[in-house]
Amino acid sequence: MEFDLAILNLRQVVSPFSRGPVRGKDMAFLEVKSDCNIGIKNGIVEYIGKGRLTAREYVDGSLLIALPGFVDCHTHIPFTGSRSEEFLMRLEGKNYLEIMQAGGGIRSTVREVRKTAGTILASESSTLLDRMLALGVTTVEGKSGYGLNRETELKQLEVLNALKKLHPVDVIGTFLGAHALPEEHSSPDRFLEEMASLFDEIGQYVDTVDIFCEKGVFSVEQSRRYLIRAKEKGFKIRLHGDELASSGGGKLAVELGALSVDHLIAADDETLVLLSKSDTVATLLPGTSFFLKEPFARGRELIDRGATVAIASDFNPGSCNIYNPFFIIFLAVTRCGLKIEEAITGYTANAAAVVGLEGSKGLIKEGYDADIVLIRASDYREVVYSFSRDIVSNVIKSGRKVFDENHYSGNR
């Protein structure tokens, strides 16, 4: 067979053993093949081994390690504007809820997104995706939630749909209309009713609904009613939960069979036990803890108890402006207690399961999409040590070279 692309003489090909979701201590097992070649045809990995390959195009993998393209299963793309002033406010002692209740936080980005044309949002988001792709992120989940009204929520979903069609990165959209209470509303219940009234319209864009279930935002009971309505309309559900307080979001996620509950910084012991016995993925966002100077989620305990854990960036303009997967992995290992192997599994196979792509993403395996990041290292475990360095040599997306460090002039 003549391949479209062959990657030759790789030091290591590193992949989770099995598709996500991978539970508990099984997350620590990776398949590591040394001195291998990869053959790619029609965007799919067709061969991994030591055989001699013929292809139309080659990549010299000498001194390189192949990892699955990272799946960032929690970002808030698309957005616009800066919230650098809030960062300084936090340094002066203001907390996240105080800033939000004063009209900052999510609401300030809402004001910017409402007045920005969809074409501008798409252009700015495309640039951000370019930079993420150059760091090996090949699949990104993006959320609405900076509209908080019908017109702008649909605008954000339309932008996500356009990015999905036009950008090399696979973009998966989620409806997060229930992100915060907008300034023009005084009743959370009436606002959630307004957002739920959009369920019939948003089905053309997304299949998943999310909510910020948190003290001072939407209560457990409000979130339960809203998510049950979403499920009745055929949507999958996710939650932001237990980020700022142990307010029951994780327990609700398990109760309703949510795909994932994300953050879990303040999750209590009961929540950890429930998650470990459930099929709900615990998605950790250590960049947010770092950015907000908050505690870190108890990742080690979750894995030791048998939970399925994913990690993601939570890239957004206010509470985490970090999109570098290597830094997020560094934080997951050094602050949340994960092993490097568990962090890789969390950012690939398990993250793919969160967005429903576990059958095609998150592994380097025959039959899987050829989404591959090549890094300069002698061993895959160096990704933690080298988190602040430019170690990405090439990125392959759907079998095509989309980044080559020798021919890239952009700003990472």
C-alpha positions as CSV (number, residue, x, y, z in Angstrom):
1,M,0.0,0.0,0.0
2,E,1.1,3.5,-0.7
3,F,0.2,5.8,2.2
4,D,-0.7,9.4,1.9
5,L,1.7,10.3,4.8
6,A,4.3,8.2,6.6
7,I,6.0,9.3,9.9
8,L,9.3,7.4,10.1
9,N,11.8,6.3,12.8
10,L,9.8,7.6,15.8
11,R,11.5,7.2,19.2
12,Q,8.1,6.4,20.8
13,V,4.5,6.1,19.8
14,V,2.5,6.7,22.9
15,S,-1.2,6.1,23.3
16,P,-3.8,5.0,25.9
17,F,-4.4,1.3,25.7
18,S,-8.1,1.6,25.1
19,R,-10.7,4.1,24.1
20,G,-12.3,6.2,26.7
21,P,-13.8,6.3,29.2
22,V,-10.8,4.7,31.1
23,R,-11.5,4.3,34.8
24,G,-9.4,4.7,37.9
25,K,-5.9,3.2,38.0
26,D,-6.3,1.9,34.4
27,M,-5.6,5.5,33.4
28,A,-2.0,4.9,34.3
29,F,-1.4,2.3,31.6
30,L,-0.1,3.6,28.2
31,E,0.9,1.6,25.2
32,V,4.5,2.7,24.3
33,K,6.0,1.4,21.1
34,S,9.7,2.2,20.3
35,D,11.4,2.7,17.0
36,C,8.1,2.7,15.0
37,N,6.7,4.1,11.8
38,I,3.1,5.3,11.3
39,G,1.3,5.0,7.9
40,I,-1.7,7.3,7.3
41,K,-4.3,6.9,4.5
42,N,-7.4,9.1,3.9
43,G,-6.9,10.8,7.3
44,I,-6.8,7.5,9.2
45,V,-4.0,5.7,10.9
46,E,-3.6,2.5,8.9
47,Y,-0.3,1.1,10.2
48,I,1.9,1.3,13.2
49,G,5.0,-0.8,13.2
50,K,8.6,-1.3,12.1
51,G,7.9,-2.2,8.5
52,R,9.3,-0.1,5.6
53,L,6.6,2.3,4.3
54,T,6.0,3.9,0.9
55,A,4.1,7.2,0.9
56,R,3.5,10.3,-1.1
57,E,4.8,12.5,1.8
58,Y,7.1,11.8,4.7
59,V,7.8,13.2,8.1
60,D,11.2,12.4,9.7
61,G,10.3,11.2,13.2
62,S,13.9,10.8,14.3
63,L,14.3,12.1,17.9
64,L,10.6,12.6,18.1
65,I,7.7,11.1,20.1
66,A,4.2,10.8,18.9
67,L,1.2,11.5,21.2
68,P,-2.5,11.6,20.3
69,G,-3.7,15.0,19.5
70,F,-5.0,16.6,22.6
71,V,-8.8,16.9,23.1
72,D,-9.7,20.1,25.0
73,C,-13.2,19.1,26.3
74,H,-13.9,22.4,28.1
75,T,-13.3,25.8,26.7
76,H,-15.4,29.0,26.4
77,I,-14.6,29.8,22.8
78,P,-16.0,32.0,21.2
79,F,-15.5,35.2,23.2
80,T,-14.0,38.6,22.8
81,G,-12.5,41.3,24.9
82,S,-10.0,41.4,27.9
83,R,-10.7,41.1,31.6
84,S,-7.2,42.1,32.7
85,E,-8.6,44.7,35.1
86,E,-10.4,41.9,37.0
87,F,-7.1,40.0,37.3
88,L,-5.7,43.0,39.1
89,M,-8.8,43.3,41.3
90,R,-8.3,39.7,42.4
91,L,-4.7,40.6,43.4
92,E,-6.2,43.3,45.6
93,G,-8.4,40.7,47.4
94,K,-11.6,40.6,45.5
95,N,-12.9,37.1,44.9
96,Y,-14.6,35.7,41.8
97,L,-18.2,36.0,43.1
98,E,-17.6,39.6,44.4
99,I,-16.4,40.6,41.0
100,M,-19.3,39.0,39.2
101,Q,-21.9,40.4,41.6
102,A,-20.4,43.9,41.0
103,G,-21.2,43.6,37.3
104,G,-17.8,42.2,36.2
105,G,-16.9,38.6,35.5
106,I,-19.1,36.8,33.0
107,R,-21.4,39.8,32.6
108,S,-18.6,42.0,31.3
109,T,-17.8,39.5,28.6
110,V,-21.5,39.2,27.8
111,R,-21.6,43.0,27.1
112,E,-18.7,42.7,24.7
113,V,-20.0,39.6,22.9
114,R,-23.5,41.1,22.5
115,K,-22.1,44.1,20.6
116,T,-19.6,42.2,18.5
117,A,-20.5,40.9,15.0
118,G,-20.4,37.1,14.5
119,T,-17.8,37.5,11.8
120,I,-15.4,39.2,14.2
121,L,-16.0,36.5,16.9
122,A,-15.3,33.9,14.3
123,S,-12.1,35.6,13.1
124,E,-10.8,36.1,16.7
125,S,-11.7,32.5,17.6
126,S,-10.0,31.1,14.5
127,T,-6.8,32.8,15.5
128,L,-7.0,31.3,19.0
129,L,-7.6,27.8,17.5
130,D,-4.6,28.3,15.3
131,R,-2.4,28.8,18.4
132,M,-4.0,25.9,20.2
133,L,-3.4,23.7,17.1
134,A,0.3,24.6,17.0
135,L,0.5,23.2,20.6
136,G,-1.1,19.9,19.6
137,V,-4.7,20.5,20.4
138,T,-6.7,19.0,17.6
139,T,-10.2,18.8,19.0
140,V,-11.9,21.6,21.0
141,E,-15.2,21.9,22.8
142,G,-16.6,25.4,22.8
143,K,-19.5,26.8,24.6
144,S,-22.1,29.6,24.2
145,G,-22.9,31.4,27.4
146,Y,-21.6,34.9,26.8
147,G,-24.9,35.9,25.2
148,L,-27.5,35.2,27.9
149,N,-30.3,36.2,25.5
150,R,-31.7,34.5,22.4
151,E,-30.0,36.6,19.8
152,T,-26.5,36.3,21.1
153,E,-26.7,32.7,22.3
154,L,-27.7,31.7,18.8
155,K,-24.9,34.0,17.4
156,Q,-22.3,32.1,19.4
157,L,-23.7,28.8,18.3
158,E,-23.6,29.9,14.7
159,V,-20.0,31.0,15.1
160,L,-19.1,27.5,16.6
161,N,-20.9,25.9,13.6
162,A,-18.9,28.0,11.2
163,L,-15.6,27.2,12.9
164,K,-16.5,23.5,12.8
165,K,-16.8,23.8,9.0
166,L,-13.9,26.1,8.3
167,H,-11.1,25.3,10.8
168,P,-8.8,22.3,10.8
169,V,-9.5,21.8,14.5
170,D,-12.6,19.7,15.2
171,V,-14.9,22.0,17.1
172,I,-17.7,20.6,19.2
173,G,-20.4,23.0,20.4
174,T,-22.2,23.0,23.8
175,F,-25.2,25.2,24.8
176,L,-24.4,27.1,28.0
177,G,-27.2,29.6,28.1
178,A,-27.4,29.0,31.8
179,H,-24.0,30.5,32.5
180,A,-25.0,33.4,34.7
181,L,-27.9,35.7,35.5
182,P,-27.8,38.6,33.1
183,E,-28.1,42.2,34.3
184,E,-31.6,42.7,32.8
185,H,-33.0,39.7,34.8
186,S,-33.7,39.6,38.5
187,S,-35.3,36.1,38.6
188,P,-33.1,33.1,38.0
189,D,-36.2,30.9,37.5
190,R,-37.6,33.2,34.8
191,F,-34.3,33.4,33.1
192,L,-33.9,29.6,33.0
193,E,-37.3,29.4,31.5
194,E,-36.2,31.7,28.8
195,M,-33.1,29.7,28.1
196,A,-35.1,26.4,28.1
197,S,-37.5,27.9,25.5
198,L,-34.5,27.8,23.1
199,F,-34.1,24.0,23.3
200,D,-36.1,23.5,20.1
201,E,-34.0,26.0,18.2
202,I,-30.5,24.9,19.3
203,G,-30.8,21.3,18.3
204,Q,-29.5,22.2,14.8
205,Y,-26.2,23.3,16.4
206,V,-25.5,21.2,19.4
207,D,-26.5,18.0,21.2
208,T,-25.3,18.9,24.7
209,V,-26.6,21.4,27.3
210,D,-24.5,22.7,30.2
211,I,-25.3,24.8,33.3
212,F,-23.3,26.6,36.0
213,C,-24.6,24.9,39.1
214,E,-23.0,27.0,41.9
215,K,-23.7,28.9,45.0
216,G,-24.7,32.4,43.9
217,V,-25.4,31.4,40.3
218,F,-28.0,28.5,39.8
219,S,-29.0,26.3,42.7
220,V,-29.2,22.5,42.6
221,E,-33.0,22.5,42.4
222,Q,-33.0,25.1,39.6
223,S,-30.3,23.2,37.7
224,R,-32.2,19.9,38.2
225,R,-35.4,21.3,36.7
226,Y,-33.5,22.8,33.8
227,L,-31.4,19.8,33.0
228,I,-34.4,17.4,33.2
229,R,-36.1,19.5,30.5
230,A,-33.0,19.3,28.4
231,K,-32.9,15.6,28.7
232,E,-36.6,15.3,27.8
233,K,-35.7,17.2,24.6
234,G,-33.1,14.6,23.8
235,F,-30.0,16.5,24.9
236,K,-27.0,15.1,26.7
237,I,-26.1,17.1,29.8
238,R,-23.0,18.5,31.5
239,L,-22.5,20.7,34.6
240,H,-20.1,23.2,36.0
241,G,-20.2,22.0,39.6
242,D,-18.5,22.4,43.0
243,E,-16.1,25.0,41.8
244,L,-16.4,27.7,44.4
245,A,-18.3,25.8,47.1
246,S,-19.5,22.3,47.8
247,S,-22.9,23.1,46.6
248,G,-24.1,19.8,45.2
249,G,-23.4,20.1,41.5
250,G,-21.3,16.8,41.5
251,K,-24.1,14.9,43.2
252,L,-26.7,16.2,40.8
253,A,-24.5,15.2,37.9
254,V,-24.4,11.6,39.1
255,E,-28.1,11.7,39.9
256,L,-29.1,12.8,36.4
257,G,-26.5,10.7,34.5
258,A,-24.6,13.7,33.2
259,L,-21.7,13.1,30.7
260,S,-19.4,15.1,33.0
261,V,-19.2,17.5,35.9
262,D,-16.4,20.0,35.5
263,H,-14.2,21.8,38.1
264,L,-14.9,19.9,41.4
265,I,-12.4,22.1,43.3
266,A,-14.7,22.1,46.4
267,A,-16.2,18.6,46.0
268,D,-16.8,16.9,49.3
269,D,-16.0,13.3,50.2
270,E,-19.5,12.0,49.4
271,T,-19.3,13.5,45.9
272,L,-16.0,11.8,45.2
273,V,-17.4,8.5,46.3
274,L,-20.5,8.9,44.1
275,L,-18.5,9.9,41.1
276,S,-16.2,6.9,41.5
277,K,-19.2,4.6,41.3
278,S,-20.8,6.4,38.4
279,D,-20.3,6.8,34.6
280,T,-20.1,10.6,34.9
281,V,-16.6,11.9,34.0
282,A,-14.9,14.1,36.5
283,T,-13.3,16.8,34.4
284,L,-10.6,18.7,36.2
285,L,-9.6,22.2,35.2
286,P,-6.4,22.9,37.1
287,G,-5.6,26.0,35.1
288,T,-8.6,27.8,36.7
289,S,-7.3,27.0,40.2
290,F,-3.9,28.3,39.2
291,F,-5.3,31.5,37.6
292,L,-7.7,32.3,40.5
293,K,-5.3,31.2,43.3
294,E,-7.8,28.6,44.5
295,P,-7.3,25.1,45.8
296,F,-6.9,22.3,43.3
297,A,-9.3,19.5,42.7
298,R,-8.5,16.2,44.4
299,G,-7.6,14.3,41.3
300,R,-5.4,11.6,43.1
301,E,-8.3,10.7,45.3
302,L,-10.8,10.5,42.4
303,I,-8.6,8.1,40.5
304,D,-7.7,6.0,43.5
305,R,-11.4,5.6,44.2
306,G,-12.0,4.4,40.6
307,A,-13.5,7.5,39.0
308,T,-13.1,8.4,35.3
309,V,-11.1,11.6,35.1
310,A,-10.6,14.0,32.2
311,I,-8.6,17.2,32.2
312,A,-9.1,20.3,30.1
313,S,-8.1,24.0,30.0
314,D,-11.3,26.0,30.8
315,F,-9.8,28.6,28.4
316,N,-11.8,31.8,28.8
317,P,-11.1,35.5,29.2
318,G,-11.8,35.8,32.9
319,S,-11.0,32.8,35.2
320,C,-8.4,31.0,33.0
321,N,-6.7,32.5,30.0
322,I,-4.5,29.4,29.6
323,Y,-4.8,27.1,26.6
324,N,-1.4,25.4,26.6
325,P,-2.0,21.7,27.2
326,F,1.5,21.1,28.4
327,F,1.0,23.6,31.2
328,I,-2.4,22.1,32.1
329,I,-0.8,18.6,32.3
330,F,2.0,20.1,34.5
331,L,-0.6,21.4,36.9
332,A,-2.6,18.2,36.8
333,V,0.5,16.2,37.8
334,T,2.1,18.6,40.3
335,R,-1.0,20.1,41.9
336,C,-3.8,17.5,41.4
337,G,-1.6,14.5,42.0
338,L,-2.1,12.7,38.7
339,K,0.7,10.5,37.2
340,I,1.9,11.7,33.9
341,E,0.3,8.7,32.2
342,E,-3.0,9.5,33.9
343,A,-2.8,13.1,32.7
344,I,-2.1,12.0,29.1
345,T,-5.1,9.7,29.2
346,G,-7.2,12.4,30.8
347,Y,-6.4,14.9,28.0
348,T,-6.9,12.3,25.2
349,A,-9.0,9.2,25.5
350,N,-11.2,10.4,28.4
351,A,-11.6,13.9,27.1
352,A,-12.7,12.4,23.7
353,A,-15.3,10.4,25.6
354,V,-16.7,13.5,27.2
355,V,-17.4,15.0,23.7
356,G,-18.7,11.7,22.3
357,L,-15.7,11.0,20.0
358,E,-14.1,8.1,21.8
359,G,-14.4,5.9,18.7
360,S,-12.2,8.2,16.6
361,K,-10.2,10.5,18.8
362,G,-7.8,10.2,21.7
363,L,-5.7,7.2,20.6
364,I,-2.9,6.5,18.1
365,K,-4.4,3.3,16.8
366,E,-5.2,1.6,13.5
367,G,-8.7,2.9,12.4
368,Y,-8.5,6.1,14.4
369,D,-8.3,9.6,13.0
370,A,-4.7,10.6,12.3
371,D,-4.6,13.4,14.9
372,I,-1.0,13.3,16.2
373,V,1.3,15.7,17.9
374,L,5.1,15.1,17.5
375,I,7.3,16.4,20.3
376,R,11.0,16.7,20.7
377,A,11.9,14.5,23.7
378,S,13.8,11.4,24.6
379,D,10.8,10.0,26.6
380,Y,7.2,11.0,26.8
381,R,7.5,11.7,30.5
382,E,9.5,14.8,29.7
383,V,6.3,16.7,28.9
384,V,5.9,17.6,32.5
385,Y,9.5,18.7,33.0
386,S,9.5,20.7,29.7
387,F,6.1,22.3,30.1
388,S,7.3,25.8,29.5
389,R,9.4,25.1,26.4
390,D,8.5,24.8,22.7
391,I,8.7,21.1,22.3
392,V,6.2,20.6,19.5
393,S,7.8,19.7,16.2
394,N,4.8,18.8,14.1
395,V,1.1,18.5,14.3
396,I,-0.8,16.1,12.0
397,K,-4.6,16.7,11.8
398,S,-6.8,14.3,9.9
399,G,-3.6,13.0,8.2
400,R,-2.4,16.4,7.0
401,K,0.6,18.4,8.3
402,V,-0.9,21.5,9.8
403,F,2.1,22.6,11.8
404,D,5.8,22.3,11.2
405,E,8.1,24.2,13.5
406,N,10.5,24.8,10.6
407,H,7.8,26.6,8.6
408,Y,5.7,28.4,11.2
409,S,5.8,32.1,11.6
410,G,2.8,32.6,13.9
411,N,2.9,33.7,17.6
412,R,2.2,30.8,20.0
